C-alpha cells in the first residue's frame, strides 16, 4: 500500500514508455515532432519512472460496465487508493462501494490546493 499522500499511476503498457526517445528529440530538433506530443511523452515517461508497481489479483471482476475500466479499478483497490482521478466519473460511480472515490482532475487539484 502506498504511503499517505503518495500517487499510484495506472500504466497498462509501461513497456512502450521505456523505449528510447526518437532521434529527433535526442538531437534537440524539436521542430520534427509536435511540441505537445513531445511534452506528453515526457510527462508519461516521468510518471512511469516514479510510479509504484502494484500487484493486481483481479478480485473484483466484473464490477463496472466497461471491462477495460475494471483494470483501473483493480489497481486503485489493490493499492489502497482513496481517489481515482478520471474524466469518466459516470462509469466509475459504483467504486464508492469499494472505498475509492471517483474524482475529476479539476476537482482533485482543487482538493489538493484547499488542503495545502
C-alpha positions, -999 to +999 in steps of 0.1 A: +000+000+000+014+034-008+023+059+019-002+086+028-002+114+002+016+093-025+003+087-060-003+055-078-003+056-116-021+031-138+001+024-168-012-007-186+016-007-211+047+008-194+069-012-218+060+014-245+072+041-222+107+026-218+115+029-255+142+054-263+131+089-273+131+095-311+164+105-326+149+139-335+143+146-298+177+134-287+193+157-312+171+186-299+154+191-333+120+196-317+106+210-349+104+175-363+077+165-339+048+185-324+058+201-291+026+190-273+032+154-283+068+156-270+058+171-237+030+145-233+055+117-239+080+132-214+052+135-188+041+099-193+077+087-190+082+107-158+050+092-143+063+057-153+096+065-136+080+074-103+051+050-103+049+022-078+044-013-091+013-028-077+003-065-079-033-068-091-052-101-084-084-094-103-107-100-074-134-075-084-142-085-119-166-079-134-177-049-115-181-020-139-199-017-172-167-014-192-143-043-187-114-020-196-123+002-166-122-028-143-084-029-148-081+006-134-104-001-105-084-032-096-052-011-094-069+015-073-084-011-048-052-031-046-031-001-039-055+012-012-061+044-031-085+069-017-093+086-050-094+075-086-088+106-108-107+103-141-127+123-165-150+093-168-169+098-135-202+083-148-187+049-154-169+048-121-199+057-098-201+023-081-165+023-069-175+040-037-187+006-026-151-005-025-138+026-006-125+045-036-138+079-046-140+088-083-130+125-088-123+146-119-088+160-124-100+196-118-118+186-086-087+167-074-065+197-080-089+219-061-089+194-032-051+194-032-050+232-032-075+235-004-056+210+018-022+227+015 
